[in-house]
Amino acid sequence: MQTVDGRDRVVAYASKLLVGSEKNWIHKQDGTSEIECWGIVWATRKFRCYLDRQEFDLFTDHKALTWVFEAGNRTSNAKPARWAMELSQLRFKVFHKAGTAMGPVDGLSRLHYSTVNALTWADLLNAEEDDGEDRLVQVEEEDPVVFVPTTAEPRNDVSGNAEITPAPEEDDTEGEAGSPPTGSSLDEFGLDKFRFVEEQKRTPWIMAMVAFLEAGTLPLDAQLRVRVLQMAPHFGIRNGVLMRLVHLRARAGPARTISVPVIPLQFIETVLHYCHSDLFSAHAGLTKTVDSVRKHAYWHGWKKDAKEYVRACTTCGSGKGYRPWKNGLMQRMPVQELSGPFSLLVVDAIGPVVTTPRGNKYILNFVDYFTRWVEAFPVTVLDTLTFVQIMVDEVLSRHGVPERLLNDRGPNFISSLAQSFYQTLGIKKVFGAAYHPQTQGLVERFNGTLLGMLRMYVGEAQTDWDLYLPRVLFAYRTSYHEALGDSPFFSLYGRDPVLPLDLAFLNTNED
């Protein structure tokens, strides 16, 4: 933890179970001291990147350790002695603090998990997930539910400098013909709006909630009656569909409340497919998929099911690489002074990639620093004329003229024609440092993300990537962005997009 403005702020969380021979410490006479000491050693190793060359305070509720780590003290136990020698490289002071005074840490260490017995419908209605969301059942870890996602279009490889690898052969014929991919149809995956309402009516707990909301009728079971009364404020009815109110927290700006349909069991995997595997989702990662489900559907245990679905996705498993997380140095980051959307625009290019039948072999990318909105266009050449034409026809005509434009020192961006273009429109040109792509790191990172998303869908000949580009861009714009705390689409338009999934469940009238 770090003290900021007089308050303790959490920097990071970490925990560890005893494994192997470490469990033998539990039965030793002085095992408690060894376990507590090992916890300190493990934590300092874990957070060494933050603690090295820094003075810090170490609080423990095990008073014996304040003596072990004092200079000049000796112990007959070799293990704590070795650990104390290792920790002597760090500059810290040890303080004893009662467990009752360290509520957050002490409380977490006392969490335990036990097998859950059969639950009544009343229990199911009020069951809570770890994040505060209601869930239907709790599944034991040794017997997890595994989803095998269905993918309409397999993927393959897009490399950093140019190759976009396989998907099914039938995609190639479509690509050669020049017809854009359409993704999955609603009927193909059973998104029938009338059947959806009927399935809701067949679900017992949904029937109990609807009966109370529509007619004030309470169930006969006393426990269920109490639970319905408790949870009714979180539900509503729209077009005959039971809806759940979801409170969305925003990192910037006000929080908001939306209503999403309550999904019967038969439609859960269909919803997960649309929120992860569909072309409008582009096999988003764990965080983005969970956020997409949160905004479009609800059922008990939705978050656990979404995570299991993503982890079981064979397309993601074979098409995405593992990026190890590295702890960065703690430092104050410079803040970009931005007046609003599209005040600072970053531009970069990818390619050459595989040439398509339409002659496209480059991708010209634009990223707005304020909203993280992205534009990407397939082009045949990367000359200044092409850049200026796309800038005027596709970017400025929709979003206006940016105050500043940042890019690398590519010849198509610094030519005399480009300089004249900037001067005519009053755009302040900002150049990145030579041979230092980190200057425009935002667009460089997007380049890798875009290629990874295209990799999920391109054909074996890799000549249809330009047909998938608009849909993949939509998936990126409507996905959760860590830096924003929301999606680029919401940051720019102030609303979430309406997707086919929303209309399939809510438009229940004949017309």
C-alpha positions in Angstrom: 0.0 0.0 0.0 1.0 3.6 -0.6 0.0 6.6 1.5 -1.4 9.4 -0.7 -2.9 12.5 0.7 -3.0 11.0 4.2 -4.9 7.9 3.1 -3.6 4.3 2.4 -4.1 3.4 -1.2 -3.7 -0.2 -2.6 -1.0 -0.6 -5.2 -1.5 -4.3 -5.8 -3.0 -7.5 -4.4 -1.2 -10.8 -4.1 -1.8 -14.1 -2.3 -0.2 -17.6 -2.2 -1.2 -21.1 -1.0 1.2 -23.4 0.7 2.3 -26.2 -1.7 4.3 -29.3 -1.4 6.6 -29.5 1.6 5.5 -26.1 2.7 2.4 -27.7 4.1 4.6 -29.6 6.7 5.2 -26.2 8.5 1.6 -26.4 9.7 2.3 -29.3 12.0 5.7 -28.1 13.3 6.1 -26.6 16.8 7.2 -23.2 15.5 5.5 -23.6 12.2 3.3 -20.5 12.6 6.4 -18.3 12.7 7.9 -20.0 9.6 4.7 -19.5 7.7 4.4 -15.9 8.7 8.1 -15.3 7.8 7.7 -17.1 4.5 4.8 -14.9 3.7 6.9 -11.8 4.1 9.8 -13.2 2.0 7.4 -14.3 -0.8 5.7 -10.8 -0.8 9.0 -8.9 -1.0 10.1 -11.1 -3.9 6.8 -10.6 -5.6 6.9 -6.8 -5.3 10.7 -6.4 -5.5 10.3 -4.1 -8.5 8.6 -1.6 -6.2 10.6 -2.1 -3.0 14.2 -2.2 -4.3 16.2 0.9 -3.3 13.2 2.3 -1.4 12.6 2.7 2.3 9.3 1.1 3.4 7.4 0.0 6.5 6.5 -3.7 7.0 3.5 -4.4 9.2 2.9 -7.9 10.6 0.4 -9.3 13.2 3.0 -11.9 14.3 5.1 -10.2 17.0 7.9 -12.7 17.0 9.0 -11.5 13.6 9.8 -8.0 14.8 12.7 -9.6 16.8 13.9 -11.9 13.9 14.4 -9.0 11.5 16.2 -6.7 14.0 19.9 -6.2 13.3 22.2 -8.3 15.5 19.6 -10.8 16.6 20.2 -14.5 16.0 17.9 -17.5 15.8 18.7 -21.2 16.1 16.3 -21.9 13.2 18.3 -21.9 10.0 15.4 -21.2 7.7 14.3 -17.8 9.2 18.0 -16.9 9.5 18.5 -17.4 5.8 15.4 -15.4 5.0 16.4 -12.6 7.3 19.8 -12.5 5.5 18.0 -12.3 2.1 15.8 -9.4 3.4 18.8 -7.5 4.8 19.3 -6.3 1.2 16.2 -4.2 1.5 15.7 -1.0 3.6 12.6 -1.4 5.8 11.4 -1.3 9.3 9.2 -3.9 10.9 6.2 -3.0 13.0 3.8 -5.1 14.9 0.1 -4.4 14.3 -2.8 -6.5 15.7 -4.8 -8.5 13.2 -8.0 -6.6 14.3 -6.3 -3.4 13.2 -5.5 -4.8 9.7 -9.0 -5.6 8.7 -8.6 -5.8 4.9 -5.6 -8.1 5.0 -6.8 -10.2 8.0 -10.2 -10.6 6.4 -8.8 -11.8 3.1 -6.6 -14.4 4.9 -9.7 -15.9 6.6 -11.7 -16.5 3.5 -12.6 -20.2 3.0 -14.5 -22.2 0.5 -16.8 -25.1 1.2 -19.0 -27.4 -0.9 -22.4 -25.9 -1.5 -25.4 -28.1 -0.9 -28.6 -28.1 -2.9 -30.2 -24.7 -3.0 -33.8 -23.7 -2.9 -35.3 -21.3 -5.4 -35.2 -18.6 -2.8 -31.5 -19.1 -2.3 -30.9 -19.0 -6.0 -32.7 -15.7 -6.4 -30.5 -14.1 -3.7 -27.2 -15.8 -4.4 -24.3 -13.4 -4.9 -21.2 -13.6 -7.1 -17.8 -12.3 -6.0 -18.4 -9.0 -7.8 -21.8 -8.4 -6.3 -23.8 -9.8 -9.2 -26.5 -12.4 -8.7 -25.8 -15.9 -9.8 -27.8 -19.1 -10.2 -25.5 -21.8 -9.0 -22.0 -22.2 -7.5 -19.8 -24.8 -9.2 -17.1 -26.6 -7.3 -13.6 -25.9 -8.7 -12.9 -29.6 -9.1 -15.9 -30.0 -11.4 -16.1 -26.8 -13.6 -18.5 -26.2 -16.4 -16.7 -26.1 -19.7 -18.1 -24.4 -22.8 -17.1 -25.4 -26.2 -17.8 -22.3 -28.3 -19.0 -22.5 -31.9 -17.2 -20.3 -34.4 -18.8 -19.5 -37.7 -15.5 -18.4 -39.2 -12.2 -19.9 -38.1 -9.1 -17.8 -38.1 -5.4 -17.8 -38.7 -2.3 -15.8 -38.6 -1.4 -12.2 -39.1 2.2 -11.5 -38.5 3.6 -8.1 -37.6 5.1 -7.3 -41.0 2.8 -8.9 -43.3 1.2 -12.3 -43.2 -2.4 -13.0 -42.4 -3.0 -16.7 -42.1 -5.8 -19.3 -42.7 -9.5 -19.7 -42.2 -11.9 -21.9 -44.2 -11.6 -22.2 -48.0 -15.1 -21.0 -48.6 -14.0 -17.7 -47.2 -11.5 -17.4 -50.0 -14.1 -17.7 -52.7 -16.1 -15.0 -51.1 -13.0 -12.8 -50.8 -12.1 -13.4 -54.5 -15.6 -12.4 -55.5 -15.3 -9.3 -53.5 -18.4 -9.9 -51.4 -18.0 -8.7 -47.8 -18.5 -11.1 -44.9 -21.8 -10.8 -43.1 -21.1 -12.7 -39.9 -23.8 -15.0 -38.4 -27.5 -14.6 -38.9 -29.9 -14.4 -36.0 -31.9 -17.5 -37.1 -28.7 -19.6 -37.4 -28.2 -19.5 -33.7 -31.8 -19.6 -32.5 -32.3 -15.9 -31.6 -36.1 -16.1 -32.0 -37.7 -13.3 -30.1 -41.0 -15.1 -29.5 -39.4 -18.3 -28.4 -37.2 -16.2 -26.1 -40.3 -14.8 -24.3 -41.8 -18.3 -24.0 -38.6 -19.7 -22.5 -38.6 -16.9 -19.9 -42.2 -17.8 -18.9 -41.1 -21.5 -18.5 -38.3 -20.5 -16.0 -39.7 -20.8 -12.5 -37.8 -18.0 -10.7 -38.4 -15.6 -13.7 -42.2 -16.5 -13.5 -42.2 -15.6 -9.8 -40.5 -12.2 -10.4 -42.8 -11.4 -13.4 -45.9 -12.3 -11.5 -44.9 -9.9 -8.7 -43.9 -7.0 -11.1 -47.0 -7.3 -13.2 -49.8 -8.1 -10.7 -48.2 -7.8 -7.3 -48.7 -11.5 -6.8 -46.2 -13.1 -4.3 -45.3 -16.8 -4.2 -46.7 -19.0 -1.5 -43.2 -20.1 -0.2 -42.2 -17.7 2.6 -38.5 -17.6 1.8 -39.1 -17.1 -1.9 -41.6 -14.3 -1.1 -38.9 -12.5 0.9 -36.3 -12.9 -1.8 -38.7 -11.6 -4.5 -39.4 -8.5 -2.4 -35.7 -7.9 -1.8 -34.7 -8.3 -5.5 -37.7 -6.7 -7.3 -36.2 -3.2 -7.3 -33.4 -4.5 -9.5 -35.8 -5.9 -12.2 -38.4 -4.5 -14.6 -40.5 -5.5 -17.6 -40.2 -4.1 -21.1 -42.1 -5.3 -24.1 -43.1 -8.4 -22.1 -39.4 -9.2 -21.3 -38.0 -9.4 -17.8 -35.1 -6.9 -17.6 -32.3 -6.6 -15.1 -31.1 -3.1 -14.1 -27.3 -2.9 -14.3 -25.2 -0.1 -12.8 -22.2 0.7 -14.9 -19.3 2.5 -13.2 -17.3 4.9 -15.3 -13.6 5.8 -14.8 -14.3 9.3 -16.2 -17.7 11.0 -16.2 -20.9 9.9 -14.5 -22.0 6.4 -13.8 -25.1 5.2 -15.6 -27.8 2.5 -15.3 -29.0 0.4 -18.2 -31.5 -2.5 -18.4 -30.6 -5.8 -20.0 -32.8 -8.9 -20.7 -32.7 -11.8 -18.3 -31.5 -14.8 -20.3 -33.1 -18.3 -20.0 -30.7 -21.2 -19.8 -31.3 -22.3 -23.4 -30.0 -19.0 -24.8 -26.9 -18.5 -22.7 -24.4 -20.1 -25.1 -26.0 -18.1 -28.0 -25.4 -14.9 -26.1 -21.8 -15.9 -25.3 -21.2 -16.6 -29.0 -22.4 -13.1 -30.0 -20.4 -11.4 -27.3 -17.2 -13.2 -28.1 -17.0 -15.2 -31.3 -19.2 -13.2 -33.6 -17.7 -11.0 -36.3 -19.0 -7.9 -34.4 -17.0 -9.1 -31.4 -13.9 -10.4 -33.1 -12.9 -12.9 -30.4 -12.3 -10.1 -27.8 -10.3 -11.0 -24.7 -11.5 -11.8 -21.2 -12.1 -8.3 -19.9 -13.8 -7.1 -23.1 -16.0 -10.1 -23.4 -17.2 -9.8 -19.7 -17.9 -6.1 -20.3 -19.9 -7.0 -23.5 -22.0 -9.6 -21.7 -22.6 -7.1 -18.8 -24.0 -4.6 -21.2 -26.3 -6.9 -23.2 -27.6 -9.8 -21.0 -28.0 -11.1 -17.5 -28.4 -14.5 -15.9 -27.3 -15.9 -12.5 -23.5 -16.7 -12.7 -23.0 -14.8 -16.0 -19.5 -13.6 -15.2 -18.2 -17.1 -14.4 -19.8 -18.5 -17.5 -18.3 -15.8 -19.7 -14.8 -16.4 -18.4 -15.1 -20.1 -18.9 -16.3 -19.6 -22.5 -13.4 -17.4 -23.4 -10.9 -19.8 -21.8 -12.4 -22.7 -23.7 -12.3 -20.9 -27.1 -10.1 -22.9 -29.4 -9.8 -20.1 -31.9 -8.4 -17.8 -29.3 -6.1 -20.5 -27.9 -4.6 -21.3 -31.3 -4.5 -17.8 -32.7 -3.4 -15.6 -29.8 0.1 -15.5 -28.3 0.9 -15.2 -24.6 2.2 -11.8 -23.4 3.8 -12.0 -20.0 2.9 -9.1 -17.7 5.8 -7.0 -16.5 5.6 -4.7 -13.6 6.6 -1.2 -14.6 8.5 1.3 -12.5 6.4 3.6 -10.3 6.7 7.1 -11.8 4.5 10.1 -12.7 3.2 9.8 -16.2 3.0 13.0 -18.4 -0.6 14.1 -19.1 -1.6 15.1 -22.6 -3.4 18.4 -22.6 -6.4 17.7 -24.9 -9.3 20.1 -25.5 -11.7 17.4 -26.7 -12.3 14.6 -29.2 -10.0 14.6 -32.2 -7.8 17.4 -30.9 -4.8 15.1 -31.2 -4.8 12.6 -34.0 -2.1 9.9 -34.5 -1.5 8.3 -37.8 0.5 5.3 -38.9 0.6 2.6 -41.5 0.9 -1.2 -41.6 2.3 -3.1 -44.5 2.9 -4.4 -46.9 0.7 -7.3 -46.1 -0.7 -9.9 -48.5 -2.1 -8.2 -51.6 -5.9 -8.7 -52.0 -7.7 -9.1 -55.3 -8.7 -5.5 -54.9 -5.0 -4.4 -54.9 -4.9 -3.5 -51.2 -1.6 -4.2 -49.4 -1.4 -1.5 -46.8 -3.5 -0.3 -43.9 -3.6 3.4 -43.0 -4.6 3.9 -39.3 -5.8 6.9 -37.4 -6.3 7.0 -33.6 -7.8 9.8 -31.6 -6.0 10.3 -28.3 -9.0 11.6 -26.4 -11.6 8.9 -27.1 -9.4 6.1 -28.5 -11.6 6.1 -31.6 -9.9 4.4 -34.5 -10.2 4.6 -38.3 -8.4 2.2 -40.6 -8.4 2.1 -44.4 -7.0 -0.5 -46.9 -4.9 1.2 -49.5 -3.0 0.1 -52.6 -0.1 2.6 -52.1 1.3 4.7 -49.3 2.1 7.9 -51.0 1.2 11.4 -49.9 -1.7 11.9 -52.3 -3.4 8.7 -50.9 -2.8 9.9 -47.3 -4.2 13.4 -48.0 -7.2 12.1 -49.9 -8.2 9.6 -47.1 -7.6 12.3 -44.5 -10.0 14.7 -46.2 -12.7 12.3 -47.5 -12.8 9.8 -44.6 -11.5 11.5 -41.5 -12.0 15.3 -41.7 -15.4 15.1 -43.3 -16.7 13.1 -40.4 -14.7 14.2 -37.4 -13.4 17.7 -38.2 -9.9 19.1 -38.4 -7.6 18.1 -35.6 -5.5 20.7 -33.7 -2.4 18.5 -33.8 -1.4 15.5 -35.9 1.3 13.1 -34.7 3.1 10.6 -36.8 6.5 9.1 -37.5 8.9 10.6 -40.1 7.7 8.5 -43.0 8.2 10.3 -46.4 4.5 10.3 -47.1 3.9 12.3 -44.0 6.7 14.9 -44.3 6.7 15.6 -48.0 6.3 19.2 -49.3 2.7 18.3 -50.4 1.9 17.1 -46.9 3.5 20.2 -45.3 1.4 22.4 -47.6 -1.7 20.4 -46.6 -1.1 20.9 -42.8 -0.4 24.6 -43.3 -3.6 25.2 -45.4 -5.8 23.6 -42.8 -4.0 25.0 -39.8 -3.0 21.6 -38.4 0.0 21.7 -36.1 2.3 18.9 -37.2 4.1 16.9 -34.4 6.8 14.5 -35.5 7.8 11.4 -33.5 11.5 11.0 -32.5 13.5 9.2 -35.2 13.9 5.5 -34.7 11.7 5.7 -31.6 8.2 4.3 -32.3 7.3 4.6 -28.6 6.5 8.3 -29.4 3.4 7.2 -31.1 2.9 4.1 -29.0 -0.9 4.4 -29.0 -1.2 3.7 -32.7 1.7 1.2 -32.7 -0.1 -0.8 -30.1 -3.4 -0.6 -32.0 -1.5 -1.9 -35.1 -0.7 -5.2 -33.3 -4.3 -5.4 -31.9 -5.8 -4.9 -35.3 -3.6 -7.6 -36.9 -4.5 -10.0 -34.1 -8.2 -9.4 -34.6 -8.0 -10.0 -38.4 -6.0 -13.2 -37.7 -9.2 -14.7 -36.2 -11.1 -14.6 -39.5 -8.9 -14.3 -42.6 -9.0 -17.1 -45.2 -6.1 -19.5 -45.9 -4.9 -17.5 -48.8 -5.0 -14.3 -46.6 -6.4 -12.3 -49.4 -9.7 -11.3 -47.8 -8.5 -9.2 -44.8 -9.7 -6.0 -46.3 -13.3 -7.4 -46.4 -13.2 -8.1 -42.7 -11.7 -4.7 -41.7 -14.9 -2.7 -41.2 -16.5 -5.3 -39.0 -13.3 -5.8 -36.9 -13.0 -2.0 -36.5 -16.6 -2.0 -35.2 -15.7 -4.7 -32.7 -12.7 -2.6 -31.4 -14.7 0.6 -31.2 -17.5 -1.0 -29.2 -15.2 -3.0 -26.8 -14.2 -2.0 -23.3 -10.9 0.0 -23.2 -8.8 -0.2 -20.1 -7.6 3.4 -20.3 -11.1 4.8 -20.8 -13.1 2.6 -18.4 -15.6 2.4 -21.3 -15.7 1.8 -25.0 -14.4 4.3 -27.6 -17.9 4.3 -29.1 -19.5 5.5 -25.9 -16.7 8.0 -25.3 -17.4 9.6 -28.7 -21.2 9.4 -28.9 -22.3 9.2 -25.3 -24.3 6.1 -25.9 -23.8 2.4 -26.5 -24.6 1.0 -30.0 -27.7 -1.1 -30.6 -26.7 -4.6 -31.8 -28.7 -7.3 -33.4 -28.5 -9.2 -30.1 -30.5 -6.3 -28.4 -33.2 -6.2 -31.1 -33.6 -9.9 -31.1 -34.6 -10.0 -27.5 -36.5 -6.7 -27.1 -38.5 -6.3 -30.3 -41.3 -8.7 -29.4 -44.1 -7.0 -31.3 -45.4 -8.5 -34.6 -44.6 -5.3 -36.6 
